[in-house]
Amino acid sequence: MKLRVKVTSEHHIDIPVAVRERLAIHGGDYLQMDVRDGVIVLIPESRDPIAELRGLGREIWEGVDVQDYIDGEREDW
C-alpha cells in the first residue's frame, strides 16, 4: 500500500485512515520511528508488551518434562 502524505509547516504528518484501521492505531498511541537506508519506518508500539511476549519460545518446551530438565541441570552443577 503506497500512500502520499504531506508534511505540514509544523513538521506533522497525518496517518491515512486506511493505514490507521489496518494497524489499529488510535489517538494517543505511540509509534517508533527508524530510518533504514534513507527510508522512514514507523512501527506501532504495543499497548501490552507483556501479552505479546507471553508464550514466546513455548515450542522449545514441547515434549520436555520440566521437572526432569530441572533435575538434570541440578545434577550438572
Distance bins in CASP14 RR format, pairs under 12 A and 6 or more apart:
PFRMAT RR
TARGET T0000
AUTHOR 0000-0000-0000
RMODE 2
METHOD distances of the structure
MODEL  1
1 16 0 0 0 0 1 0 0 0 0 0 0
1 17 0 0 0 0 0 1 0 0 0 0 0
1 18 1 0 0 1 0 0 0 0 0 0 0
1 19 1 0 0 1 0 0 0 0 0 0 0
1 21 0 0 0 0 0 1 0 0 0 0 0
1 22 1 0 0 1 0 0 0 0 0 0 0
1 23 0 0 0 0 0 1 0 0 0 0 0
2 16 0 0 0 0 0 1 0 0 0 0 0
2 18 0 0 0 0 0 1 0 0 0 0 0
2 19 0 0 0 0 0 1 0 0 0 0 0
3 13 0 0 0 0 0 1 0 0 0 0 0
3 14 0 0 0 0 0 1 0 0 0 0 0
3 15 0 0 0 0 1 0 0 0 0 0 0
3 16 1 0 1 0 0 0 0 0 0 0 0
3 17 0 0 0 0 0 1 0 0 0 0 0
3 18 1 0 0 1 0 0 0 0 0 0 0
3 19 1 0 0 1 0 0 0 0 0 0 0
3 20 0 0 0 0 0 1 0 0 0 0 0
3 22 0 0 0 0 0 1 0 0 0 0 0
4 13 0 0 0 0 0 1 0 0 0 0 0
4 14 0 0 0 0 0 1 0 0 0 0 0
4 16 0 0 0 0 1 0 0 0 0 0 0
4 19 0 0 0 0 0 1 0 0 0 0 0
5 12 0 0 0 0 1 0 0 0 0 0 0
5 13 1 0 1 0 0 0 0 0 0 0 0
5 14 1 0 0 1 0 0 0 0 0 0 0
5 15 1 0 0 1 0 0 0 0 0 0 0
5 16 1 0 0 1 0 0 0 0 0 0 0
5 17 0 0 0 0 0 1 0 0 0 0 0
5 18 0 0 0 0 0 1 0 0 0 0 0
5 19 0 0 0 0 1 0 0 0 0 0 0
5 20 0 0 0 0 0 1 0 0 0 0 0
5 40 0 0 0 0 0 1 0 0 0 0 0
5 42 0 0 0 0 0 1 0 0 0 0 0
6 12 0 0 0 0 1 0 0 0 0 0 0
6 13 1 0 0 1 0 0 0 0 0 0 0
6 14 1 0 0 1 0 0 0 0 0 0 0
6 16 0 0 0 0 0 1 0 0 0 0 0
7 13 1 0 1 0 0 0 0 0 0 0 0
7 14 0 0 0 0 1 0 0 0 0 0 0
7 40 0 0 0 0 0 1 0 0 0 0 0
8 14 0 0 0 0 1 0 0 0 0 0 0
13 19 0 0 0 0 0 1 0 0 0 0 0
13 31 0 0 0 0 0 1 0 0 0 0 0
13 33 0 0 0 0 0 1 0 0 0 0 0
13 40 0 0 0 0 1 0 0 0 0 0 0
13 42 0 0 0 0 1 0 0 0 0 0 0
14 20 0 0 0 0 1 0 0 0 0 0 0
14 25 0 0 0 0 0 1 0 0 0 0 0
14 27 0 0 0 0 0 1 0 0 0 0 0
15 21 0 0 0 0 0 1 0 0 0 0 0
15 22 0 0 0 0 0 1 0 0 0 0 0
15 23 0 0 0 0 1 0 0 0 0 0 0
15 24 0 0 0 0 0 1 0 0 0 0 0
15 25 1 0 0 1 0 0 0 0 0 0 0
15 26 0 0 0 0 0 1 0 0 0 0 0
15 27 0 0 0 0 1 0 0 0 0 0 0
15 28 0 0 0 0 0 1 0 0 0 0 0
15 29 0 0 0 0 1 0 0 0 0 0 0
15 31 0 0 0 0 1 0 0 0 0 0 0
15 42 1 0 0 1 0 0 0 0 0 0 0
15 44 0 0 0 0 1 0 0 0 0 0 0
16 22 0 0 0 0 1 0 0 0 0 0 0
16 23 0 0 0 0 0 1 0 0 0 0 0
16 25 0 0 0 0 0 1 0 0 0 0 0
17 23 0 0 0 0 0 1 0 0 0 0 0
17 25 0 0 0 0 0 1 0 0 0 0 0
17 26 0 0 0 0 0 1 0 0 0 0 0
18 25 0 0 0 0 0 1 0 0 0 0 0
19 25 1 0 0 1 0 0 0 0 0 0 0
19 31 0 0 0 0 0 1 0 0 0 0 0
19 42 0 0 0 0 1 0 0 0 0 0 0
19 44 0 0 0 0 0 1 0 0 0 0 0
20 26 1 0 0 1 0 0 0 0 0 0 0
20 27 0 0 0 0 1 0 0 0 0 0 0
20 28 0 0 0 0 0 1 0 0 0 0 0
20 29 0 0 0 0 1 0 0 0 0 0 0
20 31 0 0 0 0 0 1 0 0 0 0 0
20 42 0 0 0 0 0 1 0 0 0 0 0
20 44 0 0 0 0 1 0 0 0 0 0 0
22 44 0 0 0 0 0 1 0 0 0 0 0
23 29 0 0 0 0 1 0 0 0 0 0 0
23 31 0 0 0 0 1 0 0 0 0 0 0
23 42 0 0 0 0 1 0 0 0 0 0 0
23 43 0 0 0 0 1 0 0 0 0 0 0
23 44 1 0 1 0 0 0 0 0 0 0 0
23 45 0 0 0 0 0 1 0 0 0 0 0
23 46 0 0 0 0 0 1 0 0 0 0 0
23 47 0 0 0 0 0 1 0 0 0 0 0
24 44 1 0 0 1 0 0 0 0 0 0 0
24 46 0 0 0 0 0 1 0 0 0 0 0
24 47 0 0 0 0 1 0 0 0 0 0 0
25 31 1 0 0 1 0 0 0 0 0 0 0
25 42 0 0 0 0 1 0 0 0 0 0 0
25 43 0 0 0 0 0 1 0 0 0 0 0
25 44 1 0 1 0 0 0 0 0 0 0 0
25 45 0 0 0 0 0 1 0 0 0 0 0
25 46 0 0 0 0 0 1 0 0 0 0 0
25 47 0 0 0 0 0 1 0 0 0 0 0
26 44 0 0 0 0 1 0 0 0 0 0 0
26 45 0 0 0 0 0 1 0 0 0 0 0
26 47 0 0 0 0 1 0 0 0 0 0 0
27 44 0 0 0 0 0 1 0 0 0 0 0
27 47 0 0 0 0 0 1 0 0 0 0 0
28 44 0 0 0 0 0 1 0 0 0 0 0
28 45 0 0 0 0 0 1 0 0 0 0 0
28 47 0 0 0 0 0 1 0 0 0 0 0
29 42 0 0 0 0 0 1 0 0 0 0 0
29 43 0 0 0 0 0 1 0 0 0 0 0
29 44 1 0 0 1 0 0 0 0 0 0 0
29 45 1 0 0 1 0 0 0 0 0 0 0
29 46 0 0 0 0 1 0 0 0 0 0 0
29 47 1 0 0 1 0 0 0 0 0 0 0
30 42 0 0 0 0 0 1 0 0 0 0 0
30 43 0 0 0 0 1 0 0 0 0 0 0
30 44 1 0 0 1 0 0 0 0 0 0 0
30 45 1 0 1 0 0 0 0 0 0 0 0
30 46 0 0 0 0 1 0 0 0 0 0 0
30 47 0 0 0 0 1 0 0 0 0 0 0
30 49 0 0 0 0 0 1 0 0 0 0 0
31 40 0 0 0 0 0 1 0 0 0 0 0
31 41 0 0 0 0 1 0 0 0 0 0 0
31 42 1 0 1 0 0 0 0 0 0 0 0
31 43 1 0 0 1 0 0 0 0 0 0 0
31 44 1 0 1 0 0 0 0 0 0 0 0
31 45 1 0 0 1 0 0 0 0 0 0 0
31 46 0 0 0 0 0 1 0 0 0 0 0
32 40 0 0 0 0 0 1 0 0 0 0 0
32 41 0 0 0 0 1 0 0 0 0 0 0
32 42 1 0 0 1 0 0 0 0 0 0 0
32 43 1 0 1 0 0 0 0 0 0 0 0
32 44 1 0 0 1 0 0 0 0 0 0 0
32 45 1 0 1 0 0 0 0 0 0 0 0
32 46 0 0 0 0 0 1 0 0 0 0 0
33 39 0 0 0 0 0 1 0 0 0 0 0
33 40 1 0 0 1 0 0 0 0 0 0 0
33 41 1 0 0 1 0 0 0 0 0 0 0
33 42 1 0 1 0 0 0 0 0 0 0 0
33 43 1 0 0 1 0 0 0 0 0 0 0
33 44 0 0 0 0 0 1 0 0 0 0 0
33 45 0 0 0 0 0 1 0 0 0 0 0
34 40 1 0 0 1 0 0 0 0 0 0 0
34 41 1 0 1 0 0 0 0 0 0 0 0
34 42 0 0 0 0 1 0 0 0 0 0 0
34 43 1 0 0 1 0 0 0 0 0 0 0
35 41 1 0 0 1 0 0 0 0 0 0 0
35 42 0 0 0 0 0 1 0 0 0 0 0
36 42 0 0 0 0 0 1 0 0 0 0 0
36 43 0 0 0 0 0 1 0 0 0 0 0
44 52 0 0 0 0 0 1 0 0 0 0 0
45 52 0 0 0 0 0 1 0 0 0 0 0
46 52 1 0 1 0 0 0 0 0 0 0 0
46 53 0 0 0 0 1 0 0 0 0 0 0
46 54 0 0 0 0 0 1 0 0 0 0 0
48 54 0 0 0 0 1 0 0 0 0 0 0
49 56 0 0 0 0 0 1 0 0 0 0 0
50 56 0 0 0 0 0 1 0 0 0 0 0
55 61 0 0 0 0 1 0 0 0 0 0 0
55 62 0 0 0 0 0 1 0 0 0 0 0
57 64 0 0 0 0 0 1 0 0 0 0 0
58 64 0 0 0 0 0 1 0 0 0 0 0
60 66 0 0 0 0 0 1 0 0 0 0 0
60 69 0 0 0 0 0 1 0 0 0 0 0
61 67 0 0 0 0 0 1 0 0 0 0 0
61 68 0 0 0 0 0 1 0 0 0 0 0
61 69 0 0 0 0 1 0 0 0 0 0 0
61 70 0 0 0 0 0 1 0 0 0 0 0
63 69 0 0 0 0 0 1 0 0 0 0 0
64 70 0 0 0 0 0 1 0 0 0 0 0
64 71 0 0 0 0 0 1 0 0 0 0 0
64 72 0 0 0 0 0 1 0 0 0 0 0
64 73 0 0 0 0 0 1 0 0 0 0 0
65 71 0 0 0 0 1 0 0 0 0 0 0
65 72 0 0 0 0 0 1 0 0 0 0 0
66 72 0 0 0 0 0 1 0 0 0 0 0
66 73 0 0 0 0 0 1 0 0 0 0 0
67 73 0 0 0 0 0 1 0 0 0 0 0
67 74 0 0 0 0 0 1 0 0 0 0 0
68 74 0 0 0 0 0 1 0 0 0 0 0
68 75 0 0 0 0 0 1 0 0 0 0 0
69 75 0 0 0 0 0 1 0 0 0 0 0
69 76 0 0 0 0 0 1 0 0 0 0 0
70 76 0 0 0 0 0 1 0 0 0 0 0
70 77 0 0 0 0 0 1 0 0 0 0 0
71 77 0 0 0 0 0 1 0 0 0 0 0
END
